[in-house]
Each structure stands twice: as C-alpha cells, then as structure tokens.
Amino acid sequence: MLLRIFLASLVPLALAATNEQPEPGTPVANGLPPPPSPLLLVSFDGFRADYLQQFHMPNLELLYRGGVLVEQLTNVFTTKTFPNHYSLVTGLYAESHGILASRMYDAASNKTFSLGGHEKDPFWWNQAEPLWLTALDSNYSTAAAMWPGSDVAIRNRTPTHFLPYDTSVPFAERLANVSRWLKGSEQEKGAMFAALYWEEPDRTGHKFGPDNNTAMAKALKEVDDHVGLLVSELRRAGLWGLVNVLVTSDHGMAQCSAQRLIRLDDCLDPSNYTLVDLAPLTALIPTQDPDMVFSLLANCHPNMTAYKKEAIPDRLHYRNNPRVQPIILLADEGWLIIQRGDKLLTLGNHGYDNNLPSMHPFLAASGPGFRQGFRTAGLSSVDVYPLMCHLLGVPPAPNNGSLARARPLLLSGEGPADVALVACVVVGVLLLLTSVTCLFGLRKPRGSRGPVPFQRLQLEEDDDELLLD
Ligand SMILES: [Zn+2]
C-alpha cells in the first residue's frame, strides 16, 4: 500500500516536470486530441540574420515579441535559394534531397538543371517529399504561393492549391491567395499547411550589396511592410491567433568587390574542364587528367579551396549524391570565382560556407503553438521540418532534423534538462512498477492480474529515430 502511495505521488511530479499544457495535436485528458492549428511558412529570400539588428522593422519585431525568435538559423550547404528552400520543407541536407545548387548536371541521365530552364522537371525533386505532399496523406489540404518546387509534380503530386512561379505576381496577390486557401469556404476545407515566398531582400542584396545601407533600408522597409500586411490580412480573415505563422529565409548575403575576384583562366586552360556551376561554389568535371586538373586548381588562389568530391568535409553534408561533381571549388567570404575578365556582375552574393554568420537567416514564429517573448541564439534549418510536422500532427518522413532541438520554442515545449528529468522520473517509475508487478505476480494466483497502473505515463516516441545521418 505504501508503495502504491509512493508511485501515485510520482505521477504529478512527472507531469509538472513537462510543464504540461495541451497543445495542438497533443492528446488531452478526455483522450480526444484537439485539432491541430493550420500552419503558414513564409520566406523572404536572402534575409541575413543581422539585418534584424541593423534595421528597424517594427512589424517583424511585433510578431516575434508576441512569439519566438531564433536569432541565427544555421542553414544547409550550399547556401543557395533552391537547396535551402527544399531543406526547410523536407528537413534534409542537400545531399539527401538532391537539389544541390542553382545549376546541376546529372551524368547518368545527361540532364541539366538551371533556373528559368528545366527546374520544373520532377526528376530533380523526386529524391525527397516536401511537407505540402506528406501532409496530404493526413487528409489535409495544402497550399503554396511561389515556394521553390511547389509548382512541380513531385512524385506525381502537387499541393492542393499552388501558383505557377511568376516573379511579376506582387506580394499582396500571393498573400491574398494564401489567406483564401487557409480560410477555405463552405465547399472546401481550409488548407492546414501553406507556404509563401517573396524574392526580397535577396534581389536588392545582390544588386547593391548588403553594405549599402540606403538600398537595404529601403528593401527591408518594404519587407517589413509586407509582414504588417500579412498580419492585418490574417486578422481580417479571422485567422490571426489561430494559425501558427513562421517567418524565415533561406540564406544571408555577403558583400563582394572587384578587388576580390578569382580568375580560373589564370590557373588553367578552360579546355581542361567542363563547367557545371560558377558561383561562390564552383562545380566542374575534368576533361583531362583529373589529378593534374585538381592540382592546378588546388594551388590556384589563397582564397579558394578545391575539393575532390570524395574529400568534401562531412560537416557540409554535400558529398553523397551523384549530382555532386568530381571537383568543387569554394571561395572565401566575399570572393567570387569567375573564368576570366574583371567584371563584377553582382555586389552581393551567397553560396559560401554555411558556417559563416553572414550566410545565416533567422526564424520568427507566432501562434497558438509557440511560446511568447522567447528568444534563442540558434537552431538548424533542418529542425524546422520536424517542428512543423509536430505542430500539424503529421508523421514526419525520414529527415536530418531534430524536434528535441526545436522543442524549447513550443508553448508546451520542455528543454533538454526537463526532458532528462522526465526521463529519470519515468524510468524510476517503470523500475518500481516492474518490481511491484513481479512481487504481486509471485503472490497472486494466475489469472487474477489487475489493470496496470500509470499506463498513460509514457515517454513520447523518440523524435530522432528517423535521423538519416
Ligand atoms: Zn540570391
């Protein structure tokens, strides 16, 4: 009897340690899970994390003051638009989802990928399944406005609603569609997941460089106005406060200069290689002796690192895919690789090492699933996917992210210390239960087993189980 009293006293302790409050998708006392809240994922392309400190953005500040802010989101390599937007909605590194760059070549099929070219060929996207498709399997309706890949029939499916990519469609029009899709109608249920993409401040960052305060202030004022419009549109539609809103970006931006150009022609004749991509990250296929070509490139410039495919560092997660070329060249921050000449085509660029703070975006979120006024220094962009799946109650596909790392952002989220405490308490309870069961099993005759107490006290399924890496 004393043992039973002791065990019963452990239950409230364990529950208190989780700081339990019902959250969307979490089973509650009556056994019925509350319906999850819809989720809107918004990306402003090329929004470098420290723009938040450099420029006044009242609407964005209001959003994260009432929610959460991740000051720097460590994105995936290469720090380009397509790879990172696909990572956000799959939780995969580029080597695992197959969208490795803005320009790619697949030797087996002899296909090429380039923006404004063949980017809508599902072949390039089929190595992964984005959330707007996975959520369909939970009987949800999904939507996307211009998010990279959302107008492609990936594995023969598209989101329920989408807009074909068109740069001329203004933000307000994209937003109006998203709002309508989320709201639904008498005839059609509202979308549970929607993604919205906007091209700025990337465009201005490329054209003027991130160090141009006047140009960046103007572009970021416009972005902040768009955030204000987003909130007021969701309010107008009666969705604000009901929808979990995540505002983020794909990468940052570095200042470039005509004094920081690396000319490949200074080191080797172009007849030695076939060029696949030329950016801060250059990809090429040697046409002559590969060791000779590599040696010339490796010694070409002190601000450029050459890697043979097999020696690309593990931390970049950029090696295990046939679409990675035999040699890649990576420029130091602010340097650009060109073939010849001295023309600087862009004052700002990205695609550099994803360790660099200048390449990192941020993440702000607000809504019923998030804490209020919470701020944290960092998170990985691959963690956003399991976080979104959790909020939606959608079983995640195998991914490289971790819900445990993102959990502190959640209203009912417990930090790692709390998780450890709960685990200790639960293990203790289970050990005691086992002892009690054995004891009663020995004393009681067969067939007289009572109900097992504390059945609902179970650890959540390990969210890292699906880790690929
Ligand atoms: Zn860009």
Residues whose N, C-alpha, C, O or C-beta is under 5 A from the ligand:
A	BS01	ZN	D202
